[in-house]
Structure formats: structure tokens, C-alpha cells
Amino acid sequence: MADASVDEVERLAAATAPVRGGELTPQALFAAAIVAAIMGSAYPYMVLKLGFGPNVSIVSAFFGFVILSLIARKSYDRWQNNIVQTAGTSAAQTAFMCGALAAFDMLRASKVVVFHIDPTALQTFVWLTCASLLGVLLAVPMRRHFIEDEKLAFPDGMAAAETLLVLDPPRGLARTDPAWITARRAAMVLGAGLVASALTMLLREDGLIFAFIPEGWAPPAGYMLGAAGASFALATMGVGASYSLLSIGTGLLVGLRVNSWMLVGGVLAWIVLPLLLIQHHILPDHATRTQVLYWVMWPGIGMIMAGGMAVLVVRWRLLAEAFRSLGGAGTGAAEFPLSWVLIGVAGLSVALCVVQYAFFGLPVWMTIVGIVLAIPLMLVGLRALGETNWGPIGALSNLSQGLWAFLAPGSVLAGMMGNASTGTIAVTSEGLMQDYRAGYLIGSTPRSMTIAQLLAAPIGAGALALVYPALVKTYGLIGEHAQLAAPGARRTAGFAELLAGGADKLPQSALWAMAAFAVLGVVFAILEQRPALKRWVPSPTGLSLGMLLPFAAVLTLFVGGLGGAIWQKARPKSAAAYLIPLASGLIAGEAMMAVLIPVLLPLLQLLGVHTPIGGKG
């Protein structure tokens, strides 16, 4: 993301006088509860059906604008809407753990392992409430480090801040004032991007009613790479491009440098390495994408973990200062006190130990280890999210599965529950940091935002506990006619089956590659800290995420980053004024349509309308 664009958002935000600490009004809390319930109910279908969970900060902001405009027209402002937006994101991040419930269902139906965990709705609510609240509190001291000290972009958060500004334009300006004209044009650009992105998704094969646009481009299935006997089809590896304006908008905000290294990582993981692995008989001929993924994920995870931790070691003073500032006397009403964080973390850790032992039979020491593992995953995941707008917690949680194969060989319960609790705690922080970024840009109070997150997390847990069984019953998760693909859950369940025999089932060659890429990650991360070298040094975050993400998504992100770089070079003033609004609209349109699909789909099925993703009603 270009610095000029960041400065433009901060300049616009600074043009107003924020009312610090006054965001938690009764109407804001009422609207926050409604939006949290909507997001918590809609998100599980989105994740299970579409295979991804886009950040819903912007979507929540639009819902908040509508509700607050109806119930508090005269007192509506961007800071109250930021509270609503934050609550919606918190509930959605909790509901994201529908993937863990889906993995449980798949393993119960497995013929390879024995797994009996089947939580009731009440158990799901209590379990995920404890884990997600713990994740919210652990993210509090990270806010200052990543947002204020390192000033990471968190592109969805920047887009959300732009959306909040557009929905609450400067008051008291004449319509001929240049600032008013710029704000109006920015709103029009955002609206145009939103409509274009929503329509594109509506017309895609994974859309709702029509299917005029294929899901993406891929090489012909018969296009082979390599010599006979040691070749593979590029289409099998997912090499291609997706028709996603959300990815284009994200690429605009991430910028060309990181996007370029993500593309390099994608080429390495899905074109170069498969050919080498097959040629050297490490993988069989006609290897599947899943077989390749289970190998290339290890060097990718090694690089992102080692690089992320190396930066934290190099910048340990900044991280220590972030914790120290929360415990200082001068924080006033702005920061959520560190003492509250420590008390809450201690109490919730005990509660999670009790809950997982009582409900699932998980030994207390395993829960404690799972909580400890969540902290480095959270730190590394937040850095990756801040730089690239993609949260790698799903892949990093698979790393925790691998660690459990060493700690408790052959225990499917330990691997799944350790992975689920670690993932819940870590993933909660991802979307919330985007909201902290938005709040920082518009001048919201961190304490108020944290309170909104804490209030909304149980709402998301309750919504998931009620909605998930209904979704599985209606659309099916297992079997030939199941309509819920749940690719992340299938990867987790499949990995659990692979590790059922213990750590020796891990591919040894992949672990050696993991060690080598970890060393490279440390070297690149340290060199990246030198401004004179950063431009030329590979981005360890970009390279590793390019290896972990689908190639089609990586290529589309690169297209967005390249387009943004050309725009900023050719028309710098225009890009400074309208790049963020356009990117925000492109992100918001597809995200909003993804949320609306599960609301509209049952109605269309009742009317007998054929839909590409739902079949006939």
C-alpha cells in the first residue's frame, strides 16, 4: 500500500473532531447487538459453502449505517458506527469456527480414525464463548504494537475506515467546497465499485441466480508440464485466475511489492515444486493437489513462522513498550487496562480448561499448551494479515496439529481439540485488528472498541450454535449430494487422518524443506528491517502466503497490485483521492453479496427458483 494513500485516509480522519469515549451510546449498543446477530448467523454458511471467510468489517459498517440512521438519525456519527462494525466483526470471527464443528462431523464419519466428539448447542456456545473472549483479550496488547508502532496497513481496516468516512461526510461544508466535492466523488467511486463487485459475484458460478461468468480461468485439463512419466496437469494444481473483484480490491490496497513475492511463492509451490517432487519420486505420478499441499505447506509455514518471530525478536523493545504502556498510569480512558486483560485471561484460561475437560475429556495440560501455542500463531498471523490482508491462521493451525502429533502421538482428540482451541483463540484476533486499524484512523477509543468486541463474541457463539446444525441438516456436509464444500474443514480432518499414526507420518523431506525455508525466513525478515534493502529483499510473508494460498487467488491479487501501481505512477493525485474508495467498494460488494446469499437462498428455493449453489428448492 502506498504511503500517499495511507496519509490521505489519516488526513481525512484528522479533519474532524472525534468524540473520544462517547461511542458506547445505547443506540450504538442496540445496533451492535443486531448486527452481531446478523453476522454471526450469516457467516457460517459463507465459510462452509463458499470456502472462505472474507472480512466483514465493511459489511457490518453498512448494516450499522442503515440501523443507526433509522433509530438515531440526528445523533448518528462514524464513531458509533465503528462500534457497530467492530461488534459485527467480533461475532463473525467467533462464528468462523464452524470449520472446527464441520471437521468434527467429518471425523465422526471417518473410516480411518475413531472420533466421538459431538458437542450440543449449549456446549458449543459455552466452549466458543470462552475461547473467543480469550482471543479478544490476548489481542488487546497487540493493537498498539501492530497499529501504532509498526503501522501495518491492515487493508480491510483501511477500507472500513474509508467506508465510515464516506457514510459520515464532513458537516457544515458548502457543496462547492473542494473537500465536499472530493468526499462526494469518493462516495460515488466506492458505490460504483460496490455495485460492480456485487454483480460480478451474483453472476459467477458460485453466485446466487445466474451463472454467466465462470468461476475463473485455468489452463486446459490436458495441458501437462514436464516429460512423460514425470509430469502433471497445471489445472490439477489450481493454476489459473479467479474472477473476483474482492481480490482485485485487496491487491490494490496490499501493493505491488508483497503481491509480487506472493506470485513468486505461488509459482514455486504450484508449478515448480510439484514437477520436481514428481521427477524425484517424492510424490507419485499424477499427484493430486491435496498431496502437493500436504508437502508444500511445511516450507511455507516454516518461512512465515520463522520470519514473523524473527521480526518480533528484532523489535522486542516495541512489543515490550506496547505492554508497558497498557499498564502505565497515563493510559486514561483511551486504552483497555492491562490489569483487566491479565485478570480476564487468567479467569478464561481456567474456564476453558474446565470446559474442555468436562465436555470433551481433554486433559488440562493439553488445554494449557493449546493456549500457549495460540500466542505465537496470533503474533505471526497478525503480521501476515497486516502486510497482505490474508490471515494464515488456518494453515498455521495445521502446524499445531503437527506439533500435537509429537506431543500426543496417535491421539486424534488431542490434535483436533488442541487445533480447535488454538485456532479459535488466534483467529479471533484477525478481524479485530482490522477494526482497530479503522478505529485508529478515525479516532475511536480502543477501550470502547474492546468492550464492543467482548459483548459481541458470545452473540456470535450463540448464533453459530443455533445455525450450524440447521445448515448441515438443510444442505448436507457429508456424502455425494452434500452442498457444503467446507474445504478448510476437509483439510483439517484429512490431516488428522494422516497424522493418526503419529509424527512419523509427516513427510521427512518436507520437514527438511521447512527447516531450510525457516532459515531463509529469518534472513529475509532481518534484512527487510533495513530501509535501504527492503525494496530488493524478498518478502518472507509474501513468499510463504503465496505457497499456502490457492494460486488463482494469488494471481488475481497480483493483478490488483499491478493495476494500483500503474495508477499511482500515471495519475498520483487521482490515485491518492480514489484508490482506497474504489478498493473499498470492490471488497465490500462481494463481501456483502456473500452475506446476503444465505439470506436470499432459502426464499428462492421456496419459490422453486434454480440457483447454481443451491439447486432446486
C-alpha atoms as one frame of an Amber mdcrd trajectory, in Angstrom:
protein
   0.000   0.000   0.000   1.491   3.324  -0.996   2.229   5.756   1.828   0.367
   8.507  -0.025  -2.886   6.576   0.230  -2.379   5.950   3.948  -1.671   9.637
   4.535  -4.826  10.578   2.646  -7.031   8.474   4.904  -5.378   9.871   8.031
  -5.701  13.435   6.698  -9.406  12.999   6.073  -9.899  11.484   9.508  -7.956
  14.283  11.192 -10.211  16.873   9.552 -12.920  16.053  12.098 -13.029  16.271
  15.884 -13.620  12.802  17.308 -15.587  12.489  20.499 -13.253  10.188  22.425
 -15.018   7.745  24.735 -18.547   8.712  23.695 -19.124   5.887  21.223 -20.858
   3.442  23.581 -24.300   5.033  23.390 -27.498   2.994  23.953 -28.373   3.207
  20.243 -24.870   2.099  19.241 -25.023  -0.912  21.579 -28.532  -1.812  20.360
 -27.444  -1.637  16.718 -24.249  -3.551  17.580 -26.259  -6.438  19.053 -28.471
  -6.647  15.941 -25.537  -6.574  13.513 -23.591  -9.093  15.607 -26.549 -11.487
  15.416 -26.812 -10.985  11.639 -23.106 -11.528  11.030 -22.901 -14.478  13.408
 -25.839 -16.149  11.654 -24.746 -15.484   8.064 -21.036 -16.183   8.362 -21.150
 -19.987   8.896 -22.955 -20.559   5.595 -20.485 -18.304   3.806 -17.482 -20.165
   5.197 -18.886 -23.662   4.680 -20.376 -23.059   1.244 -18.034 -20.601  -0.436
 -14.840 -21.900   1.146 -13.557 -18.596   2.512 -14.408 -16.076   5.195 -13.926
 -12.517   3.947 -13.550  -9.763   6.498 -16.991  -8.319   7.227 -15.906  -5.020
   8.781 -17.198  -3.072   5.784 -20.391  -5.092   5.550 -21.028  -4.502   9.258
 -20.437  -0.788   8.741 -23.132  -0.652   6.049 -25.610  -2.532   8.234 -24.715
  -0.218  11.108 -25.292   2.834   8.943 -28.764   1.602   7.986 -29.818   0.749
  11.546 -28.323   3.845  13.184 -29.828   6.064  10.500 -33.258   4.681  11.402
 -33.010   4.802  15.186 -30.600   7.709  15.743 -30.760   9.894  12.654 -29.799
  13.131  14.426 -27.037  11.696  16.605 -25.543   9.241  14.100 -21.792   9.503
  13.601 -18.866   7.401  12.380 -17.626   6.586  15.884 -20.894   4.935  16.908
 -20.869   3.047  13.616 -17.314   1.924  14.323 -18.641   0.262  17.495 -21.342
  -1.485  15.458 -18.823  -2.533  12.825 -16.470  -3.881  15.494 -19.254  -5.928
  17.100 -20.234  -7.428  13.743 -16.653  -8.471  13.049 -16.208  -9.971  16.522
 -19.342 -12.111  16.146 -18.289 -13.232  12.665 -14.790 -14.217  13.795 -16.317
 -16.403  16.504 -18.759 -17.928  14.014 -15.803 -18.683  11.712 -15.155 -21.704
  13.937 -17.954 -23.518  12.152 -14.975 -25.084  10.377 -13.978 -26.865  13.595
 -17.506 -28.236  14.041 -17.523 -29.393  10.417 -14.185 -31.176  10.905 -15.668
 -32.926  13.963 -18.602 -34.168  11.856 -16.279 -35.427   9.115 -14.070 -37.335
  11.553 -17.086 -38.955  13.209 -17.974 -40.328   9.772 -14.378 -41.366   9.049
 -13.489 -44.997   8.415  -9.812 -44.318   9.207  -9.973 -42.979  12.780 -12.311
 -43.202  15.758 -13.687 -39.854  16.912 -16.755 -39.290  19.080 -16.823 -35.560
  19.898 -20.320 -34.239  19.128 -20.977 -31.065  21.143 -24.523 -29.952  21.857
 -25.647 -26.414  21.018 -25.158 -25.365  24.660 -21.689 -26.922  24.817 -20.708
 -25.201  21.553 -21.909 -21.859  22.902 -20.039 -22.135  26.212 -16.854 -23.542
  24.635 -16.534 -20.970  21.838 -17.534 -18.102  24.131 -14.641 -18.888  26.472
 -12.132 -19.376  23.641 -13.169 -16.310  21.622 -13.245 -13.989  24.660  -9.742
 -15.210  25.481  -8.677 -14.346  21.923 -10.171 -10.846  22.213  -8.249 -10.108
  25.400  -4.950 -11.526  24.124  -5.239  -9.251  21.065  -5.523  -6.085  23.190
  -1.781  -5.541  23.851  -1.019  -6.395  20.217  -3.072  -3.444  18.992  -0.565
  -0.741  19.825   2.380  -2.780  18.566   0.963  -3.563  15.124  -1.244  -0.494
  14.592   0.620   2.416  16.172   4.258   1.316  16.387   4.698  -0.698  13.194
   1.815   0.986  11.337   0.974  -2.115   9.314  -1.583  -1.478   6.591  -4.349
  -3.980   7.501  -6.040  -3.141   4.163  -9.547  -4.230   5.143  -9.301  -1.923
   8.138  -8.275   0.973   5.902 -11.159   0.183   3.580 -13.514   0.092   6.565
 -12.243   3.491   7.748 -12.838   4.933   4.282 -16.348   3.468   4.300 -17.095
   5.009   7.714 -15.892   8.389   6.441 -17.964   8.183   3.268 -21.073   7.223
   5.249 -20.479  10.203   7.567 -19.271  13.077   5.350 -17.952  16.354   6.844
 -20.723  18.506   8.224 -21.175  22.239   7.683 -19.353  22.417   4.329 -20.807
  24.150   1.291 -21.441  21.922  -1.703 -18.933  23.971  -3.663 -16.201  23.314
  -1.102 -13.392  21.197  -2.648 -13.409  18.873   0.386 -17.152  18.249  -0.008
 -16.769  17.620  -3.754 -13.898  15.173  -3.147 -15.911  13.339  -0.487 -18.928
  13.113  -2.822 -16.833  11.777  -5.690 -15.164   9.300  -3.379 -18.601   8.080
  -2.305 -19.618   7.671  -5.961 -16.436   5.720  -6.734 -16.985   3.496  -3.711
 -20.608   2.908  -4.747 -19.625   2.055  -8.324 -17.029  -0.444  -7.093 -19.540
  -1.962  -4.688 -22.187  -2.483  -7.388 -19.680  -3.900  -9.880 -18.252  -6.338
  -7.336 -21.672  -7.467  -6.088 -22.964  -8.040  -9.629 -19.844  -9.966 -10.588
 -20.322 -12.366  -7.715 -24.038 -12.621  -8.413 -23.296 -13.711 -11.981 -20.414
 -16.065 -11.158 -20.765 -19.819 -10.967 -20.542 -19.559  -7.182 -23.161 -16.819
  -7.226 -26.849 -16.923  -6.489 -29.145 -16.796  -9.513 -27.285 -16.703 -12.806
 -24.010 -18.248 -13.957 -22.896 -16.137 -16.897 -19.322 -15.783 -15.666 -17.200
 -18.898 -14.946 -15.518 -19.099 -11.561 -12.128 -18.389 -13.091  -9.669 -19.175
 -15.830  -7.498 -22.305 -15.781  -5.268 -23.998 -18.364  -6.911 -26.846 -20.302
  -7.045 -30.033 -18.240  -4.786 -31.779 -20.714  -2.023 -29.161 -20.541   0.902
 -31.003 -18.982   4.163 -29.718 -17.585   7.269 -31.896 -17.686   8.313 -35.027
 -19.523   6.223 -38.146 -19.878   6.239 -40.186 -16.689   7.128 -37.182 -14.546
   4.511 -34.594 -15.401   1.308 -33.092 -14.041  -1.626 -31.057 -15.288  -1.455
 -27.405 -14.300  -5.240 -27.346 -13.941  -4.970 -30.076 -11.289  -2.888 -27.735
  -9.146  -5.439 -24.923  -9.477  -3.139 -22.792 -11.631  -5.256 -20.025 -13.118
  -7.025 -16.825 -12.074 -10.286 -16.174 -10.244 -12.854 -13.635 -11.370 -13.054
 -11.911  -8.004 -13.204  -8.135  -7.713 -12.758  -8.565  -3.958  -9.296  -9.979
  -4.673  -8.612  -7.144  -7.130  -9.573  -4.594  -4.467  -7.405  -6.322  -1.891
  -4.478  -6.281  -4.318  -4.956  -2.537  -4.800  -4.509  -1.998  -1.075  -1.738
  -4.516  -0.431   0.555  -3.029  -3.065   2.852  -4.405  -5.731   5.889  -5.499
  -3.706   4.171  -8.011  -1.427   1.839  -9.127  -4.217   4.815  -9.806  -6.495
   6.500 -12.036  -3.935   3.202 -13.817  -3.296   3.080 -14.605  -7.003   6.654
 -15.924  -6.849   5.628 -18.134  -3.933   2.579 -19.337  -5.849   4.652 -20.255
  -8.911   7.161 -22.041  -6.704   4.531 -24.045  -4.803   2.093 -24.937  -7.577
   4.269 -25.121 -10.717   7.950 -25.643  -9.877   7.839 -27.830  -6.753   5.185
 -30.305  -7.985   7.287 -31.059 -11.053  10.481 -31.509  -9.003   8.745 -33.651
  -6.385   7.315 -35.958  -9.037  10.559 -36.139 -11.017  12.482 -37.161  -7.865
   9.765 -39.681  -6.885   8.962 -37.872  -3.643   5.358 -37.659  -4.795   3.685
 -40.225  -7.068   2.916 -39.654 -10.746  -0.412 -37.883 -11.215  -0.177 -36.459
  -7.697  -3.318 -34.671  -6.524  -3.454 -31.086  -5.342  -4.050 -32.330  -1.789
  -0.893 -34.443  -1.882   1.097 -31.449  -3.091  -0.491 -29.212  -0.437   0.476
 -31.592   2.382   4.118 -31.223   1.239   4.448 -27.542   0.251   2.562 -26.320
   3.328   5.529 -27.194   5.542   8.182 -24.953   3.938   5.533 -22.224   3.639
   4.651 -22.492   7.326   8.336 -22.667   8.277   9.115 -19.412   6.496   6.134
 -17.458   7.789   6.625 -18.622  11.383  10.386 -18.068  11.470  10.197 -14.735
   9.638   7.396 -13.436  11.830   9.097 -14.447  15.063  12.423 -13.000  13.877
  10.822  -9.585  13.396   9.329  -9.761  16.887  12.751 -10.593  18.332  14.400
  -7.725  16.436  11.658  -5.327  17.540  11.185  -6.698  21.040  11.512  -3.223
  22.528   8.434  -2.027  20.635   6.423  -5.048  21.774   7.567  -4.611  25.363
   6.637  -0.931  25.229   3.166  -1.845  23.973   2.607  -3.995  27.071   4.220
  -1.422  29.370   2.009   1.391  28.069  -1.151  -0.572  28.902  -0.047  -0.930
  32.496   1.077   2.677  32.881  -0.788   5.315  34.809  -1.186   7.608  31.849
  -3.432   5.482  29.692  -6.566   7.192  30.993  -9.863   6.255  29.430  -8.438
   5.502  25.978  -6.787   2.095  26.448  -8.241  -1.124  27.809  -6.146  -1.622
  31.001  -3.574  -4.391  31.061  -4.700  -5.351  34.569  -8.160  -6.154  33.192
  -6.545  -8.159  30.405  -4.471 -10.215  32.834  -7.421 -10.922  35.142  -9.649
 -11.856  32.209  -7.022 -14.088  30.571  -6.411 -15.939  33.853 -10.118 -16.477
  34.509 -10.964 -17.508  30.946  -7.970 -19.868  30.773  -9.227 -21.682  33.867
 -12.761 -21.725  32.436 -11.540 -23.147  29.112  -9.576 -25.877  30.912 -12.689
 -26.861  32.876 -14.997 -26.708  29.851 -12.787 -28.787  27.552 -12.199 -31.391
  30.259 -15.877 -31.623  31.230 -17.317 -31.558  27.705 -14.655 -33.331  25.658
 -12.431 -35.185  28.141  -9.357 -33.179  27.144  -6.625 -33.204  29.835  -5.971
 -29.824  31.433  -2.327 -29.767  30.354  -3.387 -30.046  26.719  -5.650 -27.010
  27.019  -2.834 -25.016  28.615  -0.442 -25.982  25.824  -3.101 -25.032  23.264
  -3.443 -21.560  24.808   0.319 -21.075  24.835   0.593 -22.181  21.192  -2.080
 -19.641  20.210   0.138 -16.688  21.152   2.935 -17.169  18.553   0.328 -18.139
  15.957  -1.526 -14.930  16.737   1.624 -12.793  16.500   2.701 -14.281  13.180
  -0.830 -14.327  11.766  -1.412 -10.659  12.597   1.800  -9.617  10.880   0.871
 -11.569   7.763  -2.642 -10.108   7.814  -1.327  -6.582   8.262   1.015  -6.879
   5.289  -1.067  -8.912   2.846  -4.735  -8.805   4.003  -4.740 -12.618   4.147
  -4.860 -14.313   7.543  -2.921 -17.618   7.576  -4.390 -18.940  10.827  -5.957
 -21.926   9.032  -2.583 -23.084   7.733  -0.821 -22.243  10.991  -3.424 -24.272
  12.900  -2.391 -27.263  10.805   1.103 -26.647  12.187  -0.319 -27.026  15.689
  -1.870 -30.338  14.544   1.602 -31.466  13.528   3.008 -30.417  16.904   0.317
 -32.421  18.687   1.427 -35.452  16.690   4.738 -35.139  18.568   3.203 -34.261
  21.964   0.453 -36.899  21.902   1.230 -39.449  19.152  -1.822 -41.120  17.698
  -4.316 -39.035  19.713  -6.921 -37.646  17.307  -8.664 -35.959  20.247  -5.528
 -34.023  21.200  -4.804 -32.967  17.623  -8.356 -31.830  16.887  -9.207 -30.154
  20.188  -5.756 -28.614  20.531  -6.040 -27.310  16.991  -9.617 -26.069  17.541
  -8.933 -24.163  20.759  -5.665 -22.741  19.435  -7.338 -21.734  16.176 -10.329
 -20.141  17.905  -8.141 -18.002  20.146  -5.840 -16.970  17.296  -8.440 -16.371
  14.589 -10.474 -14.065  16.840  -7.670 -11.538  16.709  -7.509 -11.325  12.904
 -10.667  -9.418  12.046 -10.497  -7.436  15.272  -7.123  -5.962  14.367  -8.651
  -4.729  11.113 -11.241  -2.884  13.212  -8.565  -1.466  15.487  -6.905  -0.125
  12.346 -10.137   1.515  11.220 -10.719   2.941  14.687  -7.190   4.327  14.823
  -7.688   6.130  11.525 -10.970   7.793  12.520 -10.060   8.457  16.160 -12.152
   5.902  18.052 -11.344   4.882  21.621  -9.606   1.480  21.856 -11.275   0.728
  25.194 -14.749   1.217  23.733 -13.909  -0.991  20.757 -12.607  -3.772  23.021
 -15.783  -3.640  25.119 -17.854  -3.966  21.926 -15.789  -6.997  20.906 -16.274
  -8.649  24.292 -20.032  -8.082  24.185 -20.392  -9.411  20.635 -18.303 -12.605
  20.880 -20.970 -14.536  22.888 -23.599 -13.405  20.375 -21.526 -14.926  17.576
 -21.047 -18.131  19.564 -24.779 -18.385  20.225 -25.653 -17.723  16.587 -23.222
 -20.417  15.418 -24.529 -22.930  17.965 -28.064 -22.492  16.599 -27.351 -22.012
  12.895 -24.726 -24.702  12.259 -26.967 -27.761  12.891 -29.690 -26.237  10.708
 -27.225 -25.628   7.865 -25.897 -29.185   7.973 -29.413 -30.612   8.077 -30.610
 -28.433   5.178 -27.652 -28.547   2.792 -25.626 -31.558   3.849 -21.957 -31.756
   4.737 -21.043 -35.402   4.132 -21.955 -37.621   1.229 -22.288 -37.461  -2.541
 -25.059 -34.859  -2.553 -23.655 -32.567   0.146 -23.798 -28.911  -0.864 -21.408
 -27.586   1.804 -17.867 -27.988   0.485 -16.092 -26.785   3.676 -12.598 -27.122
   2.133 -10.773 -25.872   5.219 -12.547 -28.376   7.446 -11.842 -31.190   4.987
  -8.149 -30.291   5.001  -8.092 -30.348   8.809  -9.976 -33.648   9.000  -7.827
 -35.216   6.289  -4.678 -34.064   8.042  -5.943 -35.597  11.295  -6.416 -38.915
   9.497  -2.907 -38.640   8.045  -1.374 -37.999  11.484  -3.374 -40.695  13.254
  -0.352 -42.972  13.113   1.887 -40.400  14.831   4.509 -37.844  13.841   6.409
 -40.341  11.697   3.626 -39.974   9.127   4.842 -36.473   8.314   6.894 -36.346
   5.091  10.539 -36.154   6.200  11.651 -34.371   3.021   9.031 -31.676   3.671
  10.323 -31.179   7.217  13.862 -30.668   5.899  12.449 -28.149   3.422  10.636
 -26.487   6.326  13.929 -26.061   8.182  15.639 -24.568   5.109  12.801 -22.138
   4.438  12.728 -21.181   8.124  16.376 -20.109   7.882  15.590 -18.113   4.731
  12.604 -16.553   6.502  14.805 -15.314   9.343  17.416 -13.895   6.933  14.833
 -12.141   4.747  12.948 -10.762   7.757  16.081  -9.264   9.298  17.262  -7.744
   6.005  13.756  -6.373   5.445  14.134  -4.172   8.514  16.771  -2.079   6.719
  15.004   0.588   4.624  17.795   0.690   2.025  17.444  -3.051   1.374  13.715
  -3.608   1.792  12.917  -2.838  -1.835  15.204  -5.628  -3.057  14.778  -8.255
  -0.344  12.125 -10.965  -0.841   9.121 -10.572   1.432   9.029 -13.697   3.642
   5.356 -13.083   4.380   4.505 -12.709   0.703   6.515 -15.754  -0.376   5.054
 -18.020   2.277   1.450 -16.941   1.790   1.862 -17.426  -1.950   2.735 -21.047
  -1.164  -0.207 -21.538   1.196  -2.990 -19.804  -0.735  -4.714 -21.061  -3.908
  -2.771 -19.954  -6.974  -5.879 -18.455  -8.582  -6.352 -16.083  -5.648  -2.651
 -15.124  -5.646  -2.628 -14.270  -9.351  -5.768 -12.138  -9.030  -4.257 -10.261
  -6.087  -1.168  -9.571  -8.207  -3.335  -8.153 -10.999  -4.881  -5.748  -8.485
  -1.497  -4.726  -7.111  -0.096  -4.158 -10.611  -3.108  -2.059 -11.579  -2.753
   0.036  -8.442   0.956   0.616  -9.071   0.285   1.749 -12.642  -2.488   4.067
 -11.451  -0.308   5.631  -8.749   2.523   6.152 -11.239   0.416   7.597 -14.049
  -2.125   9.636 -12.024  -0.789  10.101  -8.484  -3.355  12.731  -7.448  -6.276
  10.700  -8.705  -4.950   7.555  -7.023  -4.449   9.380  -3.726  -8.086  10.530
  -3.759  -9.888   7.499  -5.182  -7.768   4.333  -4.933  -8.931   3.487  -1.411
 -12.628   4.245  -2.107 -12.560   2.064  -5.235 -10.778  -0.779  -3.449 -13.228
  -0.460  -0.553 -16.185  -0.784  -2.892 -14.690  -3.799  -4.649 -14.103  -5.502
  -1.292 -17.486  -4.528   0.151 -19.604  -5.553  -2.856 -18.545  -9.190  -2.946
 -18.446  -9.463   0.855 -21.954  -8.035   1.173 -23.311 -10.325  -1.538 -21.693
 -13.312   0.184 -23.528 -12.372   3.379 -26.840 -11.789   1.578 -26.717 -15.104
  -0.298 -27.636 -17.276   2.708 -30.484 -14.861   3.489 -31.933 -14.905  -0.038
 -31.226 -18.535  -0.928 -33.936 -20.185   1.240 -36.546 -17.755  -0.112 -35.611
 -18.522  -3.725 -35.661 -22.254  -3.041 -39.148 -21.975  -1.549 -40.221 -20.264
  -4.773 -38.697 -23.104  -6.804 -36.024 -20.907  -8.397 -32.971 -22.836  -9.595
 -29.707 -21.430  -8.259 -26.145 -22.505  -9.116 -25.196 -23.065  -5.470 -28.440
 -24.287  -4.011 -30.051 -26.480  -6.620 -33.817 -26.645  -6.857 -35.981 -25.825
  -3.941
